[in-house]
């Protein structure tokens, strides 16, 4: 997670909605605190997801990467106010 201004996440949320009723939502302010970058780990089973980020202020400052923790491969890159639908394997 990145905040180009470095003032925290302004109550934005990152959400992954699975088409198999697997959902994950987090408040970036609660998980990441303040600063210009932060990360957190979680497990997502294989499946198709609608991934979005937003719901707060300063959306032009916020961006994110979804990285496979095992391989280090970047799977997706997004910004606040983006919605991406992606099959994850």
C-alpha positions as CSV (number, residue, x, y, z in Angstrom):
1,X,0.0,0.0,0.0
2,X,1.3,3.4,-0.9
3,X,0.3,7.0,0.0
4,X,2.2,9.4,-2.2
5,X,1.6,12.3,0.2
6,X,2.7,10.3,3.2
7,X,-0.1,11.4,5.6
8,X,-1.8,8.1,6.1
9,X,-4.7,6.4,4.3
10,X,-7.5,8.9,4.9
11,X,-10.1,6.2,5.8
12,X,-9.8,4.4,2.5
13,X,-10.6,0.7,2.3
14,X,-9.2,-2.2,0.3
15,X,-11.8,-4.8,-0.6
16,X,-11.6,-8.2,-2.4
17,X,-15.1,-9.6,-3.2
18,X,-15.0,-13.2,-4.3
19,X,-17.5,-14.6,-6.6
20,X,-17.5,-17.7,-4.4
21,X,-18.7,-15.6,-1.5
22,X,-15.2,-15.2,-0.2
23,X,-14.8,-11.6,0.9
24,X,-12.0,-9.6,2.5
25,X,-12.3,-5.9,3.5
26,X,-9.8,-3.8,5.5
27,X,-9.6,-0.2,6.6
28,X,-6.1,0.9,5.4
29,X,-6.0,3.4,8.3
30,X,-6.5,0.6,10.9
31,X,-4.0,-1.9,9.2
32,X,-1.3,0.5,7.8
33,X,-1.3,3.4,10.2
34,X,0.5,6.5,8.9
35,X,3.3,7.0,6.5
36,X,4.0,6.6,2.8
37,X,4.0,2.8,2.5
38,X,3.0,-0.2,4.4
39,X,2.1,-3.9,3.9
40,X,0.1,-6.7,5.4
41,X,-0.3,-10.4,4.6
42,X,-3.4,-12.5,4.2
43,X,-4.5,-15.6,2.2
44,X,-6.8,-15.6,-0.8
45,X,-8.0,-18.9,-2.2
46,X,-7.9,-19.4,-5.9
47,X,-10.9,-17.8,-7.5
48,X,-12.3,-14.7,-9.3
49,X,-12.3,-11.5,-7.3
50,X,-13.6,-8.0,-7.7
51,X,-10.9,-5.8,-6.1
52,X,-11.5,-2.2,-5.2
53,X,-10.0,0.6,-3.1
54,X,-11.6,3.8,-2.0
55,X,-14.4,5.0,0.3
56,X,-12.2,7.7,2.0
57,X,-10.5,10.9,1.2
58,X,-7.2,11.7,-0.7
59,X,-7.9,9.0,-3.3
60,X,-5.4,10.5,-5.7
61,X,-2.6,9.7,-3.2
62,X,-3.4,6.0,-2.6
63,X,-2.2,3.0,-4.7
64,X,-1.6,-0.7,-4.0
65,X,0.2,-3.8,-5.2
66,X,-1.0,-7.4,-4.7
67,X,2.1,-9.6,-4.4
68,X,2.4,-13.4,-4.2
69,X,4.3,-13.7,-0.9
70,X,6.0,-17.0,-2.0
71,X,7.3,-16.0,-5.4
72,X,7.4,-12.2,-4.9
73,X,5.6,-11.8,-8.2
74,X,3.4,-8.7,-8.5
75,X,-0.1,-10.0,-9.4
76,X,-2.0,-6.7,-9.7
77,X,-1.4,-3.0,-9.3
78,X,-4.2,-0.6,-8.6
79,X,-5.2,2.9,-7.3
80,X,-8.0,4.2,-5.2
81,X,-11.2,4.5,-7.3
82,X,-10.2,1.5,-9.4
83,X,-12.1,-1.7,-9.5
84,X,-10.4,-4.7,-11.1
85,X,-12.0,-8.1,-11.7
86,X,-9.3,-10.8,-11.9
87,X,-9.0,-14.6,-11.7
88,X,-6.3,-15.4,-9.1
89,X,-4.5,-18.8,-9.3
